[in-house]
Amino acid sequence: MEHFKFSLIFSAIALACAGWWGYSSGGITLALSMIWLALILAVMEASLSFDNAVVNASILKTWNKYWRTLFLTVGMIVAVFGMRLLFPIVIVAQTADMGMLEVWTLAINNPHEYSLKLTSHHAEVSAFGSMFLMLVFLNFLLDEEKELHWLGVIEQKLGLLGKINAISIFVALSVLMASLALVDDTNKFVVLTAGIWGILVYLGVDLIGQILETEEEESPDIGNLVKKGSIGGFLYLEVLDASFSFDGVIGAFAITKDIVVIMIGLGIGAMFVRSMTIYLVEKGTLDGYVYLEHGAHYAIGALSLIMLLSIKFHIPEVVTGLIGIVLIAIAVWSSIKYNRISR
């Protein structure tokens, strides 16, 4: 419970704010409604992003206290206020040729129109996020140096494909091109461009990491910083979190059009994901459940495909969340079975 203390305090304050927002707009009935909607959004966000917590923990466990604290503080501010509030406003401002203040006023005074403007660009947002997440999954799956294979021989054979240069990029681009069949002719170019940007952002973050690794060979001091945390890793986790949040932000408008409640609900969920990340790191849970990281990455792969399919088909958020939970649950069961056999 110690790891979730701050999240519980944050949740209490946030829900009080949601109640005040509802009460000031329509009395006690609306206040209770806003609190309930915020709780629903919080649960939805936490379920959608649990696999994100596992992947974050797998990276953070090798970082020193400085970089870990930076990600869990500054990263938290970016996650809650940047991706859950600012980013949707930026999307509407850029695509609708409006000022940021004008969009904020629209979101507060006319949330329905604001949500229509935001969701009208769902295809581009999904293409960007899905390509980034797909490369995260593919680079985990197609890794010839990976020693532990959840799917046995099948996964081992797929890992050997990692010997082929740029195989992950080839697969991702192929999937992106195939997904254009789901898009109207008028939107194919913007969706393709958004997907390519998702790939470029992933490669850009990876490039920073490669530069730092090159400097590692020349300077042991810098090398220690790379292993214990770096700006490249920090950016990677921030973009990864952003890619996860796209689905939640867009899906939240199916529950409520109130941007304040959406930010509060998703912010609470994001805070609990961070607490879960800390718990997994400090308790060494990943070492005890050896396939947990595998399950999280397969959930990421599933999410990337779901985001692409959502360009044309409506897929309820509960389905996305359940797929991730089921995959991680199977991974935990497989880990327990593995531990029993290994004894």
C-alpha positions, 0 to 999 in steps of 0.5 A: 500500500505504501507504493500507492499512497501518493496515488490515493491522495492524488485521486482523492484531491482529483475526485474532489475537483471533479465534484466541485466542477460538477457542483458549480455547473449543475448542483449535487446531482451533476457533481456525483455524476462527474465523480462517477465518470472520473472513476470510470475513466480512471479504471479504463486508463489503468486497465489499458496501460497496465502493460505500459507499466510492465514495459516501463519497469523493465527499463527503469529497473536498470536506471539510477535514482536520478533518472528514475525520479525524473521520469516518475516526476517530470514524466508524470507531469507530461503524462497527466497535463501534457498528453491528457490535456495539452496534446488533444488541444494542440491537435485541434488547434493545428488541424482546425487552424485555431489558437490554443486559447480559442480551442480551450474556450471551445472545449469548456463551452462547447465540448461536443464540437470540440470532441467532434474536431478531435475525433475527426482526426482519429485515423491520423493519431491511431496511425502514428501511435500504432506504428511506434508501438508496433516497432516496440513490439517487433524489436522485442520479438525479432531479437536474436539475442533474446534467450528466454522464449515464451512461445518456444520454438516459434518465438525462437525462429522469429527471433532469428529474423532479427539478423536481417537489418531493418526487418522491423521497419520493413514489417511495420511499413508493410502493415502500414501500407496494408492498413491504407485499405481501411482508409478513405481515398481522401485521407490515405495520404495524411494517414500514411504521413502520420504512420511514417512520422510514428516510425521516424519518431521511434527511429529518432529516439533510437538514434539518440540511444545509439549515439550515447552507446557510441560515446559509452565505448569512448568514455566509461563515465558516460557508459555508466550513465547510459546503463543507469539512465539517459536522456534517450531512454527518458524520451523513449519512455515518454513517447511510449507513454504518449502512444498508449495515451492516444487510445485512452484520450480518444476513447474517453469521449465515448464516455463523456465530452467534458474535457475537465473530467476526462483530464481528471479521470485519465490523470488518476489512471496514469498516476496509478500506472506510475505507482504500479511501475514503481512497485514492479521495480522496487519489488523485483516482480519482473525477476520472479515472473520471467514471462511478464515482460513478454506478455506486456510486449504481446499486449503492445503488439495487439494494441498496435493492431487494434489502433489500426483497425479502429481507423475503420471499425469501432472497437470498444475500449473494454475489449482493448483493456481485456486483451491486455489483461488476459495476455498478462494474466497468461504470462503470469501463469506461464511464469509460475509454471516455469518457476515450478519446473526450474526448481 
